[in-house]
């Protein structure tokens, strides 16, 4: 068995290419995070970047939001993180006007990151696959 970091190191040695990832975070209460980890996220029906699962590349922002949300619900805060290759992220810089129910994500770009507002929306099905289960997960050979 190898840890994820050992897997990345070996991949670098074999290919000579560095595997780069963007990490996105979603903050909520621990019960909700537990549900997300078990069954995947329940996407919002609409939002400033369209329907989907809202995340941020800023861990501190996710933690702050989780504290706000969990305090309202009377629960403990929690954060779930996702690892995404840069080619899966579409960056936009338009300021959205209100909420929209029109999807902005696609199969090619399951993450849309608005660089002006900081909002990022992720396709819920993609989020299930991109979720970081453990900080240093184990890669097993088949």
C-alpha positions as CSV (number, residue, x, y, z in Angstrom):
1,X,0.0,0.0,0.0
2,X,1.1,3.5,-0.7
3,X,0.0,6.8,0.6
4,X,-1.4,9.4,-1.8
5,X,1.7,11.5,-1.5
6,X,3.9,8.5,-2.3
7,X,1.8,7.8,-5.3
8,X,2.3,11.4,-6.6
9,X,6.0,11.2,-6.0
10,X,6.3,7.9,-7.9
11,X,4.2,9.4,-10.8
12,X,6.6,12.4,-10.9
13,X,9.6,10.1,-11.1
14,X,8.0,7.9,-13.9
15,X,6.6,10.7,-16.1
16,X,8.7,13.7,-15.2
17,X,5.4,15.7,-14.9
18,X,4.1,17.3,-11.7
19,X,0.5,16.5,-11.1
20,X,-1.2,19.8,-10.0
21,X,-4.5,20.1,-8.2
22,X,-6.7,22.9,-7.0
23,X,-8.3,22.2,-3.6
24,X,-11.8,23.5,-2.9
25,X,-13.6,23.5,0.4
26,X,-17.2,23.4,1.6
27,X,-18.1,24.5,5.1
28,X,-21.3,23.5,7.0
29,X,-22.1,21.7,10.3
30,X,-20.6,18.3,11.1
31,X,-23.9,16.4,10.5
32,X,-24.2,17.9,7.0
33,X,-20.6,17.2,6.3
34,X,-21.1,13.6,7.4
35,X,-24.1,13.3,5.0
36,X,-22.0,14.7,2.2
37,X,-19.2,12.2,2.8
38,X,-21.7,9.3,2.8
39,X,-24.1,10.1,-0.1
40,X,-22.6,13.2,-1.8
41,X,-23.7,16.8,-1.7
42,X,-27.3,17.9,-2.3
43,X,-26.9,20.7,-4.8
44,X,-28.6,24.0,-4.5
45,X,-31.4,24.6,-7.1
46,X,-30.0,28.1,-7.9
47,X,-27.3,30.5,-6.9
48,X,-25.1,33.3,-8.2
49,X,-23.2,30.8,-10.3
50,X,-26.2,28.6,-11.1
51,X,-27.3,25.4,-9.4
52,X,-24.7,23.1,-7.8
53,X,-22.6,22.5,-4.8
54,X,-20.9,25.8,-3.7
55,X,-17.2,25.6,-2.7
56,X,-14.3,28.0,-2.2
57,X,-10.5,27.7,-2.7
58,X,-10.0,29.6,0.6
59,X,-10.0,27.1,3.5
60,X,-10.4,29.9,6.0
61,X,-13.5,31.2,4.2
62,X,-15.0,27.7,4.3
63,X,-14.2,27.5,8.0
64,X,-15.8,30.9,8.7
65,X,-18.9,29.9,6.8
66,X,-19.1,26.6,8.7
67,X,-18.9,28.4,12.0
68,X,-21.7,30.8,11.0
69,X,-23.9,27.9,9.7
70,X,-23.3,25.6,12.6
71,X,-24.0,28.3,15.1
72,X,-27.4,29.0,13.5
73,X,-28.2,25.2,13.7
74,X,-26.7,24.7,17.2
75,X,-24.2,22.2,15.9
76,X,-20.4,21.7,15.5
77,X,-18.7,23.2,12.4
78,X,-17.1,21.1,9.7
79,X,-15.4,21.3,6.4
80,X,-15.1,18.9,3.4
81,X,-12.5,19.3,0.8
82,X,-12.2,18.4,-2.9
83,X,-9.1,17.9,-5.2
84,X,-9.6,19.1,-8.8
85,X,-7.3,19.2,-11.7
86,X,-7.0,22.7,-13.2
87,X,-8.3,21.7,-16.6
88,X,-11.6,20.8,-15.0
89,X,-12.1,24.4,-13.7
90,X,-13.6,27.1,-15.8
91,X,-12.7,30.6,-14.6
92,X,-15.1,33.5,-15.2
93,X,-14.9,37.1,-14.1
94,X,-18.4,38.4,-14.8
95,X,-20.4,39.9,-11.9
96,X,-23.6,37.8,-11.7
97,X,-26.9,39.7,-11.5
98,X,-29.0,37.9,-8.8
99,X,-29.7,34.2,-8.5
100,X,-29.9,32.0,-11.6
101,X,-31.3,28.5,-12.1
102,X,-29.3,28.2,-15.4
103,X,-26.5,25.6,-14.9
104,X,-22.9,26.9,-15.7
105,X,-21.1,23.7,-15.1
106,X,-20.6,21.1,-17.8
107,X,-19.0,17.6,-18.2
108,X,-15.8,19.3,-19.5
109,X,-15.7,22.0,-16.8
110,X,-17.6,20.6,-13.7
111,X,-16.2,23.5,-11.6
112,X,-16.9,27.1,-12.4
113,X,-14.9,29.6,-10.4
114,X,-15.8,33.3,-10.5
115,X,-12.5,35.1,-9.9
116,X,-14.2,38.4,-9.2
117,X,-16.6,37.3,-6.5
118,X,-14.7,34.2,-5.2
119,X,-17.8,32.0,-5.6
120,X,-17.2,28.6,-7.1
121,X,-19.9,26.0,-8.0
122,X,-19.2,22.3,-8.5
123,X,-21.3,19.7,-10.2
124,X,-22.7,17.5,-7.4
125,X,-21.9,14.2,-9.2
126,X,-18.3,15.3,-9.9
127,X,-18.0,16.4,-6.2
128,X,-18.6,12.8,-5.1
129,X,-15.6,11.7,-7.1
130,X,-13.3,14.6,-6.3
131,X,-13.9,14.5,-2.5
132,X,-10.8,14.1,-0.3
133,X,-11.7,11.2,2.0
134,X,-8.5,11.4,4.1
135,X,-5.7,13.9,4.2
136,X,-3.1,11.3,3.1
137,X,-5.2,8.5,1.7
138,X,-3.9,5.1,0.8
139,X,-3.6,3.9,-2.8
140,X,-4.1,0.1,-3.1
141,X,-2.9,-1.9,-6.1
142,X,-5.5,-4.1,-7.7
